[in-house]
Amino acid sequence: MKTIAVSYKQLYEIISALELKLKLSLAEANDRSILTEDEIADMSNDIAFLEVILADLKSTFERWQTLPSTRD
């Protein structure tokens, strides 16, 4: 397994894109009535989980911005 370094901003953008994709997929599936109620609930839970992760990433990133620089 390779280790890949990403910044908080990049991670936030990746998860935001995933959240948007899930929301769009859920909306499309609802329009076409192709999901069961359980599948809709699962996708909704996934979206809610991503929203929690995004909020945590955002608050952590904002806290880090207020820390003094250690690059001297």
N, C-alpha and C positions, 0 to 999 in steps of 0.2 A: 504494500500500500504506500502510495506517495503522499508526502505532506505538501500541501499547497498553502501559501501564506496569502491571506486576503485582509484588506482593511475592514474596519467596522462599516465604513461607508459602502464598500463593495458588498459586504455580507447583507447589509440592509437593503441594497438595491436588488440583490438576488432574491431575497425572501419577499420583497415587495412585488417583484415580477411574478413569483410563484403564487402569491396571494391573489393578484389580479387575474392570473390564468384560472385559478380555481373558481373565483367569482364569476368570470365569464363563462366557464364551462357549466357551472351550476345554473346560471341564467338561461343558457342555451338549452340545457337538458330540461329545465322547467318549461320552457316554451314548447318544446317538442314532446313533453310528457313521457320521457324515456327512462326516468329513474323511479325507483320505488321510494316510499316514504323513508325507509331505513337508509337508503343510499343518500337521499337528500340530507337527512340528519347527520350522517357521517361526514359529508362534504362540508356542511355548516359547522360542525365541530372542528374540522381541519382548518377552516378559515378563521374561526375564533382563536384556535391555538396559534396560528401564524400572527394574528393581530397582537396577542400577548407577547410573543417573541419580538415583534417589531417595536412595541412600546418599551420593552426592556432594553433592546439594543439602542434605541434612541436616547433613553435616559442615561444609560451607561456612557454613550458617546458624548452627551452633553456634559456629564460630570467630568469626563476626561479632558474636555476642552478647558475646564476651569482650573485644572491642576498646573502647577508651575512646571516649566520645561526643565528637563534634566540633561539637556544637550549643551553643555558648556565646555 
